[in-house]
């Protein structure tokens, strides 16, 4: 079986966690202690950042 691959970079996850106020939980306890709601918010924030980057890049 192949190794599990992450779609989002760790830097992006941490940036989102900082912006959403859950960075200390992740830093101290890991992602397992972050609520499902907050994890969903991290994903939503990552999508916003990706969409901004796509719109800002020249085509």
N, C-alpha and C positions, 0 to 999 in steps of 0.2 A: 504494500500500500504506500502511496506517495505521501510525502510530508505535507502537512496542512499549510496552505499559503494564505497570507492575509491580503485582503483587497485594499484596505486603507493602511497607509503608513503609520508607524507609531507616532511620528511627529505630528501628523494631522490629528490623530486621536487625542493626543495630549493637548494640542492647541484648542480643540473643541471642548475638552474637559475643563480647561482653564476658563474659557469664555462662559461656560455653563455653571461654574462653581463646584464641580465634582472632582477637581484635580487632587485635592488633599485625600479624598477617599481612595482614589486610584493609587496615589503615591504610597499611602500608608497600608492599604489592605488589598490592593489589586482590583481588577475589573469585576471580580466575583461579588464584591460588596456594593456595587453600583446597582441601583434599582433598574428594572426593565424600562420604566418610563424615562429615566435619565439616559439609559443607553439608546433608546429611540430618539431622544433629543440630540444626542451626540451624532447619530447617523443623519438626522435632519440637518444639523448644522454643517456637517461635512458635505452634504449635497448642495447646500446653499453656497458654500465656498467654491465647490467645483463648478457650479453654474456661473458664478461671478467670474471665475477664471476663464471659462469658455467664452463668455460674452466679451471679456476684455481683450482676448487674444485676437490679433489681426488674422483675417482669413484670406 
